[in-house]
């Protein structure tokens, strides 16, 4: 009996040792490494990776290790506002032809494009039929290439508001999946989204641009409804992102306790003071203005949205820039799908134009974004214990952020998804 026990114990120890030894080890030599936390560039750093985690960062390589040589290394980038299953070619009545299966297939294509552009983590704020939840789970299983996804499920909105579907006439009696009015209804919708896999709750606090019949400046959910949403979401461990262009909606959403204001087009000093007081992040999705204004006619942008887009674009950059340089916490989010996926990094240059330094712009998509997601212990910087999400570019992005528009190397969780530097 004693012999059988020790034999079993030895087999277990041997099995554990083999499992531990089987973890693949990778070493990256970074000629330059962006230290996102400190906002500085380190030189001649070796990053040791075992499995999907970083185990050490320092000035020496392990003896006999095979090394990947990279010039300018950064943490994998984070975009906290995407629509991974969408594209800029199904606006207005074209949306009605987009089925849930088609959304899911689009998402698989866009996910590959997104990770190859250097974005290893995204927060997806709205998709039909919980398609981004299914996409998240499929990517996590290793069956598809793509970024880590925090998914919202259907965004919550009022009847006839920005997050409703207002294109069909009355006789269809159709409402979007996330429509809920009143405190009891919004609480039930939060719980339903979480039931079906939502990592975050997205709400529409004001009207929007890409919706029929509403005003971007008008508040939609009441303060009381938003407080109920936030209370349930936070109690159940989910953060809340609020689409908000208009000032009253921005202020009410922040006072209700949301974690981020998406867009913030009409923010002023009162709104800035409110966000700073409450520690609310703002996510300035600004590059889309440039792309849409330049490509409206080429893509057949619907006339029902055109004037709203022109009006919002006329004020949003100035107002968002004022908030950015006034000390509001900023996280990087693009609204990708309003323009083609993969162009996300073009927004860095906009942030610099609006008053951030290149280093500050980089931090919005690394440490700041990780903080907003509640993932500071997992992503956002290259440190021991964090996931091995690493990218590389030719130039120094702390001097020229446009070099991030051409990412040459992408690793997520220790797996290389792109390498234009060879072996």
Rosetta blueprint (number, residue, H / E / L):
1 X L
2 X H
3 X H
4 X H
5 X H
6 X H
7 X H
8 X H
9 X H
10 X H
11 X H
12 X H
13 X H
14 X H
15 X H
16 X H
17 X H
18 X H
19 X H
20 X H
21 X H
22 X L
23 X L
24 X L
25 X E
26 X E
27 X E
28 X E
29 X E
30 X E
31 X E
32 X E
33 X E
34 X E
35 X E
36 X L
37 X L
38 X L
39 X L
40 X E
41 X E
42 X E
43 X E
44 X E
45 X E
46 X E
47 X E
48 X E
49 X E
50 X E
51 X L
52 X L
53 X E
54 X E
55 X E
56 X E
57 X E
58 X E
59 X L
60 X L
61 X L
62 X L
63 X L
64 X L
65 X L
66 X L
67 X E
68 X E
69 X E
70 X E
71 X E
72 X E
73 X E
74 X E
75 X E
76 X L
77 X E
78 X E
79 X E
80 X E
81 X E
82 X E
83 X L
84 X L
85 X L
86 X L
87 X L
88 X L
89 X L
90 X L
91 X L
92 X H
93 X H
94 X H
95 X H
96 X H
97 X H
98 X L
99 X L
100 X H
101 X H
102 X H
103 X H
104 X H
105 X H
106 X H
107 X H
108 X H
109 X H
110 X H
111 X H
112 X H
113 X H
114 X H
115 X H
116 X H
117 X L
118 X L
119 X E
120 X E
121 X E
122 X E
123 X E
124 X E
125 X L
126 X L
127 X L
128 X H
129 X H
130 X H
131 X H
132 X H
133 X H
134 X H
135 X H
136 X H
137 X H
138 X H
139 X H
140 X H
141 X H
142 X L
143 X L
144 X L
145 X L
146 X L
147 X L
148 X E
149 X E
150 X E
151 X E
152 X L
153 X L
154 X L
155 X L
156 X E
157 X E
158 X L
159 X L
160 X L
161 X L
162 X L
163 X L
164 X L
165 X L
166 X L
167 X L
168 X L
169 X L
170 X H
171 X H
172 X H
173 X L
174 X L
175 X L
176 X L
177 X L
178 X L
179 X E
180 X L
181 X L
182 X L
183 X H
184 X H
185 X H
186 X H
187 X H
188 X H
189 X H
190 X H
191 X H
192 X H
193 X H
194 X H
195 X H
196 X L
197 X L
198 X L
199 X L
200 X E
201 X E
202 X E
203 X E
204 X E
205 X L
206 X E
207 X L
208 X L
209 X L
210 X L
211 X L
212 X L
213 X L
214 X L
215 X L
216 X L
217 X L
218 X L
219 X E
220 X L
221 X L
222 X L
223 X H
224 X H
225 X H
226 X H
227 X H
228 X H
229 X H
230 X H
231 X H
232 X H
233 X H
234 X H
235 X H
236 X L
237 X L
238 X L
239 X E
240 X E
241 X E
242 X E
243 X E
244 X E
245 X L
246 X L
247 X H
248 X H
249 X H
250 X H
251 X H
252 X H
253 X H
254 X H
255 X H
256 X H
257 X L
258 X L
259 X L
260 X E
261 X E
262 X E
263 X E
264 X L
265 X L
266 X L
267 X L
268 X L
269 X H
270 X H
271 X H
272 X H
273 X H
274 X H
275 X H
276 X H
277 X H
278 X H
279 X L
280 X L
281 X E
282 X E
283 X E
284 X L
285 X L
286 X L
287 X H
288 X H
289 X H
290 X H
291 X H
292 X H
293 X H
294 X H
295 X H
296 X H
297 X H
298 X H
299 X H
300 X L
301 X L
302 X L
303 X H
304 X H
305 X H
306 X H
307 X H
308 X H
309 X H
310 X H
311 X H
312 X H
313 X H
314 X H
315 X H
316 X H
317 X H
318 X H
319 X H
320 X H
321 X H
322 X H
323 X H
324 X H
325 X H
326 X L
327 X L
328 X L
329 X L
330 X E
331 X L
332 X L
333 X L
334 X L
335 X L
336 X E
337 X L
338 X L
339 X L
340 X L
341 X L
342 X L
343 X L
344 X H
345 X H
346 X H
347 X H
348 X H
349 X H
350 X H
351 X H
352 X H
353 X H
354 X L
355 X L
356 X L
357 X L
358 X H
359 X H
360 X H
361 X H
362 X H
363 X H
364 X H
365 X L
366 X L
367 X H
368 X H
369 X H
370 X H
371 X H
372 X H
373 X H
374 X L
375 X L
376 X L
377 X L
378 X L
379 X L
380 X L
381 X L
382 X L
383 X L
384 X L
385 X L
386 X L
387 X E
388 X L
389 X L
390 X E
391 X E
392 X E
393 X E
394 X L
395 X L
396 X L
397 X L
398 X L
399 X L
400 X L
401 X H
402 X H
403 X H
404 X H
405 X H
406 X L
407 X L
408 X L
409 X E
410 X E
411 X E
412 X E
413 X L
414 X L
415 X E
416 X E
417 X E
418 X E
419 X E
420 X L
421 X L
422 X L
423 X L
